[in-house]
Amino acid sequence: MGRGKARKFGEGYYKGVWSRRNKDYGFVYVFDLGFDTLYKIGCSKSWEKRLRHLRAGNPNMGLVALWRVGHMKRDEEKIHLVMSHRWVEREIFRLRGDDILLLKQFFQDHPVDDFRDDNWKVLRRLAGIE
């Protein structure tokens, strides 16, 4: 923290994994690519900037789903693994409507700052992978 007055717990410095101490907090998003059933599943600290940047090359892109997570890279990778049966290339997936509903329901039912491995097993089972 450097020099200066030490802060106490709860003074806005440390609040679980969603804090300035955790360099990997951010968002996991699903963007509609605007054609066919192709979607981009990615992560970013600023999803608005990411969408604006991607829209420069594809103005039809839009936000489908967004989750605030404590470990964005880890959680994005796990979603990629769960949806690997729909993988096209890189971060592009050919998702159906029920796949997106499944992801939305999972994130609604499970606290985002506490994704344990057993929670991911639930998502894999719901997706018909396990």
MARBA-3410 file (N, C-alpha, C, O; in Angstrom, 1 decimal):
130
0.8,-1.2,0.0,0.0,0.0,0.0,0.9,1.3,0.0,0.4,2.3,-0.3 ~ 2.1,1.1,0.4,3.0,2.3,0.3,2.9,3.0,1.6,2.4,2.5,2.6 ~ 3.3,4.3,1.6,3.3,5.1,2.8,1.9,5.7,3.0,1.1,5.7,2.1 ~ 1.7,6.1,4.2,0.5,6.8,4.5,-0.3,6.0,5.5,0.2,5.0,6.0 ~ -1.5,6.4,5.7,-2.4,5.8,6.7,-2.9,4.5,6.3,-3.4,4.4,5.1
-2.8,3.5,7.1,-3.3,2.2,6.8,-4.8,2.2,6.9,-5.4,2.8,7.8 ~ -5.5,1.6,5.9,-7.0,1.5,5.9,-7.4,0.3,6.7,-6.7,-0.7,6.7 ~ -8.6,0.4,7.3,-9.2,-0.7,7.9,-10.1,-1.5,7.0,-10.5,-1.0,6.0 ~ -10.3,-2.8,7.3,-11.2,-3.6,6.5,-12.6,-2.9,6.5,-13.1,-2.4,7.5 ~ -13.2,-2.8,5.3,-14.5,-2.3,5.1,-14.5,-0.8,4.7,-15.6,-0.2,4.6
-13.3,-0.2,4.6,-13.3,1.2,4.2,-13.2,1.4,2.7,-12.7,2.4,2.3 ~ -13.7,0.4,2.0,-13.7,0.6,0.5,-12.4,0.0,-0.1,-12.3,0.1,-1.4 ~ -11.5,-0.5,0.7,-10.3,-1.0,0.0,-10.4,-2.5,-0.3,-10.1,-2.9,-1.4 ~ -10.8,-3.3,0.6,-10.9,-4.7,0.4,-12.3,-5.2,0.7,-12.8,-5.1,1.8 ~ -12.9,-5.7,-0.4,-14.3,-6.2,-0.2,-14.3,-7.5,-1.0,-14.9,-7.6,-2.1
-13.8,-8.6,-0.5,-13.8,-9.9,-1.2,-12.9,-9.8,-2.4,-11.9,-9.1,-2.4 ~ -13.3,-10.6,-3.4,-12.4,-10.7,-4.6,-12.7,-9.5,-5.5,-11.9,-9.2,-6.4 ~ -13.8,-8.8,-5.3,-14.0,-7.6,-6.2,-13.4,-6.4,-5.5,-14.1,-5.6,-4.8 ~ -12.1,-6.3,-5.6,-11.4,-5.2,-5.0,-10.2,-4.8,-5.8,-9.9,-5.4,-6.8 ~ -9.5,-3.7,-5.4,-8.4,-3.2,-6.1,-7.2,-4.2,-5.9,-6.3,-4.2,-6.7
-7.2,-5.0,-4.9,-6.1,-6.0,-4.7,-6.2,-7.1,-5.7,-5.1,-7.6,-6.1 ~ -7.3,-7.4,-6.2,-7.5,-8.5,-7.2,-7.4,-7.8,-8.6,-8.3,-7.1,-9.0 ~ -6.3,-8.1,-9.3,-6.0,-7.6,-10.6,-6.9,-8.2,-11.7,-6.9,-7.8,-12.8 ~ -7.5,-9.3,-11.3,-8.3,-10.1,-12.4,-9.8,-9.9,-12.3,-10.5,-10.6,-13.0 ~ -10.3,-9.0,-11.5,-11.7,-8.7,-11.5,-12.1,-8.1,-12.8,-11.3,-7.5,-13.5
-13.4,-8.2,-13.2,-13.8,-7.6,-14.4,-15.2,-8.2,-14.8,-16.0,-8.6,-14.0 ~ -15.3,-8.4,-16.1,-16.6,-8.8,-16.7,-16.3,-10.0,-17.7,-15.4,-10.0,-18.4 ~ -17.2,-10.9,-17.7,-17.3,-11.9,-18.8,-18.6,-11.6,-19.5,-19.6,-11.3,-19.0 ~ -18.4,-11.5,-20.9,-19.5,-11.1,-21.7,-19.8,-12.0,-22.8,-19.0,-12.9,-23.2 ~ -21.0,-11.9,-23.4,-21.4,-12.6,-24.6,-21.9,-11.5,-25.6,-22.8,-10.8,-25.3
-21.2,-11.4,-26.7,-21.6,-10.5,-27.7,-22.1,-11.2,-28.9,-21.6,-12.2,-29.4 ~ -23.3,-10.7,-29.4,-23.8,-11.3,-30.7,-23.1,-10.6,-31.8,-22.9,-9.4,-31.9 ~ -22.6,-11.5,-32.7,-21.8,-10.9,-33.9,-22.6,-10.3,-35.0,-22.1,-9.7,-35.9 ~ -23.9,-10.5,-34.9,-24.8,-9.8,-35.8,-25.2,-10.6,-37.0,-25.9,-10.2,-37.9 ~ -24.7,-11.9,-37.1,-25.1,-12.7,-38.2,-25.0,-14.2,-37.8,-24.2,-14.6,-37.0
-25.9,-15.0,-38.4,-26.0,-16.4,-38.1,-26.2,-16.6,-36.6,-27.0,-15.8,-36.0 ~ -25.6,-17.6,-36.0,-25.8,-17.8,-34.6,-24.4,-17.7,-33.9,-24.1,-18.5,-33.0 ~ -23.6,-16.8,-34.4,-22.2,-16.7,-33.9,-22.1,-15.7,-32.8,-22.7,-14.6,-32.9 ~ -21.5,-16.1,-31.7,-21.3,-15.2,-30.5,-19.9,-15.2,-30.1,-19.1,-16.2,-30.2 ~ -19.5,-14.1,-29.5,-18.1,-14.0,-28.9,-18.2,-14.0,-27.4,-19.0,-13.2,-26.8
-17.5,-15.0,-26.8,-17.5,-15.0,-25.3,-16.1,-14.6,-24.9,-15.1,-15.2,-25.2 ~ -16.0,-13.5,-24.2,-14.8,-12.9,-23.8,-14.8,-12.3,-22.4,-15.8,-12.4,-21.7 ~ -13.7,-11.6,-22.1,-13.6,-10.9,-20.8,-12.9,-9.6,-20.9,-12.1,-9.5,-21.8 ~ -13.2,-8.7,-20.1,-12.6,-7.4,-20.1,-12.9,-6.6,-18.8,-13.9,-6.9,-18.2 ~ -12.0,-5.7,-18.5,-12.3,-4.9,-17.3,-13.3,-3.8,-17.7,-14.1,-3.3,-16.8
-13.4,-3.4,-19.0,-14.3,-2.4,-19.5,-15.0,-3.0,-20.7,-14.5,-2.8,-21.8 ~ -16.1,-3.6,-20.5,-16.8,-4.3,-21.6,-17.4,-3.2,-22.6,-17.5,-3.5,-23.8 ~ -17.7,-2.0,-22.1,-18.2,-0.9,-23.0,-17.2,-0.5,-24.0,-17.4,-0.4,-25.2 ~ -15.9,-0.4,-23.5,-14.8,0.0,-24.4,-14.6,-1.1,-25.4,-14.3,-0.9,-26.6 ~ -14.6,-2.4,-24.9,-14.4,-3.5,-25.8,-15.5,-3.6,-26.9,-15.1,-3.8,-28.0
-16.7,-3.4,-26.5,-17.8,-3.4,-27.5,-17.6,-2.3,-28.5,-17.8,-2.5,-29.7 ~ -17.3,-1.1,-28.0,-17.1,0.0,-28.9,-16.0,-0.2,-29.9,-16.1,0.1,-31.1 ~ -14.9,-0.8,-29.4,-13.8,-1.2,-30.3,-14.1,-2.2,-31.3,-13.8,-2.1,-32.5 ~ -14.9,-3.2,-30.9,-15.3,-4.3,-31.9,-16.3,-3.8,-32.9,-16.3,-4.2,-34.0 ~ -17.1,-2.9,-32.5,-18.2,-2.3,-33.4,-17.6,-1.5,-34.5,-18.2,-1.3,-35.5
-16.3,-1.1,-34.3,-15.7,-0.3,-35.4,-15.5,-1.2,-36.6,-15.6,-0.7,-37.8 ~ -15.3,-2.5,-36.4,-15.2,-3.4,-37.6,-16.5,-4.1,-37.9,-16.7,-4.6,-39.0 ~ -17.5,-4.2,-36.9,-18.7,-4.9,-37.1,-19.8,-4.1,-36.4,-20.0,-4.4,-35.2 ~ -20.5,-3.1,-37.0,-21.5,-2.3,-36.3,-22.7,-3.0,-35.9,-23.5,-2.5,-35.1 ~ -22.9,-4.3,-36.3,-24.1,-5.1,-35.9,-23.9,-5.8,-34.6,-24.8,-6.4,-34.1
-22.7,-5.7,-34.0,-22.5,-6.4,-32.7,-23.3,-5.8,-31.6,-23.6,-4.6,-31.6 ~ -23.7,-6.7,-30.7,-24.5,-6.3,-29.5,-24.3,-7.1,-28.3,-23.9,-8.2,-28.4 ~ -24.6,-6.6,-27.2,-24.4,-7.3,-25.9,-25.6,-8.2,-25.7,-26.8,-7.8,-25.8 ~ -25.3,-9.4,-25.4,-26.3,-10.4,-25.1,-26.4,-10.7,-23.6,-27.5,-10.8,-23.0 ~ -25.2,-10.9,-23.0,-25.2,-11.2,-21.5,-23.9,-10.7,-21.0,-22.9,-10.5,-21.7
-23.9,-10.4,-19.7,-22.8,-9.8,-19.0,-22.8,-10.2,-17.6,-23.8,-10.2,-16.9 ~ -21.6,-10.6,-17.0,-21.5,-11.0,-15.7,-20.3,-10.3,-15.0,-19.2,-10.4,-15.6 ~ -20.4,-9.7,-13.9,-19.3,-9.2,-13.1,-18.7,-10.3,-12.3,-19.4,-11.0,-11.5 ~ -17.4,-10.6,-12.5,-16.8,-11.7,-11.9,-15.5,-11.3,-11.1,-15.0,-10.2,-11.4 ~ -15.1,-12.1,-10.2,-13.9,-11.8,-9.4,-12.6,-12.3,-10.1,-11.5,-11.8,-9.8
-12.7,-13.2,-11.0,-11.6,-13.8,-11.7,-11.9,-14.0,-13.1,-12.2,-15.1,-13.6 ~ -11.9,-12.9,-13.9,-12.5,-12.9,-15.2,-11.8,-13.9,-16.2,-12.4,-14.6,-16.9 ~ -10.5,-14.0,-16.1,-9.8,-14.9,-17.1,-10.1,-16.3,-16.8,-10.3,-17.1,-17.7 ~ -10.0,-16.7,-15.5,-10.4,-18.0,-15.1,-11.8,-18.4,-15.4,-12.1,-19.5,-16.0 ~ -12.7,-17.5,-15.1,-14.1,-17.8,-15.4,-14.5,-17.8,-16.9,-15.3,-18.6,-17.3
-13.8,-16.9,-17.6,-14.0,-17.0,-19.1,-13.5,-18.3,-19.7,-14.2,-18.9,-20.5 ~ -12.4,-18.8,-19.2,-11.8,-20.0,-19.7,-12.7,-21.2,-19.3,-12.9,-22.1,-20.1 ~ -13.3,-21.1,-18.1,-14.3,-22.2,-17.8,-15.5,-22.2,-18.6,-16.0,-23.3,-19.0 ~ -16.0,-21.0,-18.9,-17.2,-21.0,-19.8,-16.8,-21.5,-21.2,-17.6,-22.2,-21.8 ~ -15.6,-21.2,-21.7,-15.2,-21.7,-23.0,-15.1,-23.2,-22.9,-15.5,-23.9,-23.9
-14.7,-23.8,-21.8,-14.6,-25.3,-21.7,-16.0,-25.9,-21.7,-16.3,-26.9,-22.3 ~ -16.9,-25.2,-21.0,-18.3,-25.7,-20.9,-19.0,-25.7,-22.2,-19.7,-26.6,-22.6 ~ -18.7,-24.6,-23.0,-19.3,-24.5,-24.3,-18.4,-25.0,-25.5,-18.7,-24.6,-26.6 ~ -17.4,-25.8,-25.1,-16.5,-26.2,-26.2,-17.1,-27.0,-27.3,-16.6,-27.0,-28.4 ~ -18.3,-27.7,-27.0,-19.0,-28.4,-28.0,-19.6,-27.5,-29.1,-20.0,-27.9,-30.1
-19.6,-26.2,-28.8,-20.2,-25.2,-29.7,-19.1,-24.3,-30.3,-19.4,-23.3,-31.0 ~ -17.8,-24.6,-30.0,-16.7,-23.8,-30.4,-16.5,-23.7,-31.9,-16.7,-24.8,-32.6 ~ -16.2,-22.5,-32.5,-16.0,-22.4,-33.9,-14.5,-22.0,-34.1,-13.8,-22.8,-34.8 ~ -14.0,-20.9,-33.5,-12.6,-20.6,-33.5,-12.4,-19.5,-32.5,-13.3,-18.7,-32.1 ~ -11.2,-19.5,-31.9,-10.8,-18.5,-30.9,-11.8,-18.3,-29.9,-12.1,-19.2,-29.1
-12.5,-17.1,-29.8,-13.5,-16.9,-28.8,-14.9,-16.9,-29.4,-15.8,-16.3,-28.8 ~ -15.0,-17.5,-30.6,-16.3,-17.5,-31.3,-17.0,-18.8,-31.1,-16.3,-19.9,-31.2 ~ -18.3,-18.8,-30.8,-19.1,-20.0,-30.5,-20.4,-19.9,-31.3,-20.9,-18.8,-31.5 ~ -20.9,-21.0,-31.8,-22.2,-21.1,-32.4,-23.2,-21.5,-31.4,-23.4,-22.7,-31.2 ~ -23.8,-20.6,-30.7,-24.7,-20.8,-29.6,-26.2,-20.8,-30.1,-26.5,-20.1,-31.0
-26.9,-21.6,-29.4,-28.4,-21.6,-29.6,-29.0,-20.8,-28.4,-28.3,-20.5,-27.5 ~ -30.3,-20.5,-28.6,-31.0,-19.7,-27.6,-30.9,-20.4,-26.2,-30.8,-19.7,-25.2 ~ -31.1,-21.7,-26.2,-31.1,-22.4,-24.9,-29.7,-22.4,-24.3,-29.6,-22.5,-23.0 ~ -28.6,-22.3,-25.0,-27.3,-22.2,-24.5,-27.1,-20.9,-23.7,-26.6,-20.8,-22.6 ~ -27.6,-19.8,-24.3,-27.5,-18.5,-23.6,-28.4,-18.5,-22.4,-28.0,-17.9,-21.4
-29.6,-19.0,-22.5,-30.5,-19.1,-21.3,-29.8,-19.9,-20.2,-30.0,-19.5,-19.0 ~ -29.2,-21.0,-20.6,-28.5,-21.8,-19.6,-27.4,-21.0,-18.9,-27.3,-21.1,-17.6 ~ -26.6,-20.3,-19.6,-25.6,-19.4,-19.0,-26.2,-18.4,-18.1,-25.7,-18.1,-17.0 ~ -27.2,-17.7,-18.6,-27.8,-16.6,-17.8,-28.4,-17.2,-16.5,-28.2,-16.6,-15.4 ~ -29.1,-18.4,-16.6,-29.7,-19.0,-15.4,-28.6,-19.4,-14.4,-28.7,-19.2,-13.2
-27.5,-20.0,-14.9,-26.4,-20.4,-14.0,-25.8,-19.2,-13.3,-25.6,-19.3,-12.1 ~ -25.5,-18.1,-13.9,-24.9,-17.0,-13.3,-25.9,-16.3,-12.3,-25.5,-15.7,-11.4 ~ -27.2,-16.4,-12.6,-28.2,-15.9,-11.7,-28.3,-16.7,-10.4,-28.5,-16.2,-9.3 ~ -28.1,-18.0,-10.6,-28.3,-18.9,-9.4,-27.0,-19.1,-8.5,-27.1,-19.5,-7.4 ~ -25.9,-18.7,-9.1,-24.6,-18.9,-8.3,-23.9,-17.5,-8.1,-23.8,-16.7,-9.0
-23.5,-17.3,-6.9,-22.8,-16.0,-6.6,-21.5,-15.9,-7.4,-20.7,-16.8,-7.4 ~ -21.4,-14.8,-8.1,-20.3,-14.7,-9.1,-18.9,-14.7,-8.4,-17.9,-15.1,-9.1 ~ -18.8,-14.2,-7.2,-17.5,-14.2,-6.6,-17.1,-15.5,-5.9,-16.0,-15.6,-5.3 ~ -17.9,-16.5,-6.1,-17.6,-17.8,-5.4,-17.8,-18.9,-6.4,-18.6,-19.9,-6.1 ~ -17.1,-18.9,-7.5,-17.3,-20.0,-8.5,-16.3,-21.2,-8.0,-15.1,-21.1,-8.3
-16.9,-22.1,-7.4,-16.1,-23.3,-7.0,-16.2,-24.3,-8.1,-17.1,-24.2,-9.0 ~ -15.3,-25.3,-8.1,-15.3,-26.3,-9.1,-16.6,-27.1,-9.2,-17.0,-27.5,-10.3 ~ -17.3,-27.3,-8.0,-18.5,-28.0,-8.1,-19.6,-27.2,-8.8,-20.5,-27.8,-9.3 ~ -19.6,-25.9,-8.7,-20.5,-25.0,-9.4,-20.3,-25.2,-10.9,-21.3,-25.3,-11.7 ~ -19.1,-25.3,-11.4,-18.8,-25.5,-12.8,-19.3,-26.9,-13.2,-19.7,-27.1,-14.4
-19.2,-27.9,-12.3,-19.7,-29.2,-12.7,-21.2,-29.2,-12.9,-21.7,-29.9,-13.7 ~ -21.9,-28.4,-12.1,-23.3,-28.2,-12.3,-23.6,-27.6,-13.7,-24.5,-28.1,-14.4 ~ -22.9,-26.6,-14.1,-23.1,-26.0,-15.4,-22.8,-27.0,-16.5,-23.5,-27.1,-17.5 ~ -21.7,-27.8,-16.4,-21.4,-28.8,-17.4,-22.5,-29.8,-17.5,-22.9,-30.3,-18.6 ~ -23.1,-30.2,-16.3,-24.1,-31.2,-16.3,-25.4,-30.6,-17.0,-26.0,-31.3,-17.8
-25.7,-29.4,-16.7,-26.9,-28.7,-17.3,-26.7,-28.6,-18.8,-27.7,-28.7,-19.6 ~ -25.5,-28.4,-19.3,-25.2,-28.3,-20.7,-25.1,-29.6,-21.4,-25.0,-29.7,-22.6 ~ -25.3,-30.7,-20.6,-25.3,-32.0,-21.2,-23.9,-32.6,-21.5,-23.7,-33.5,-22.3 ~ -22.9,-32.1,-20.8,-21.5,-32.5,-21.1,-21.1,-33.6,-20.1,-20.4,-34.5,-20.5 ~ -21.6,-33.6,-18.9,-21.3,-34.6,-17.9,-22.4,-35.5,-17.7,-22.4,-36.5,-16.9
END
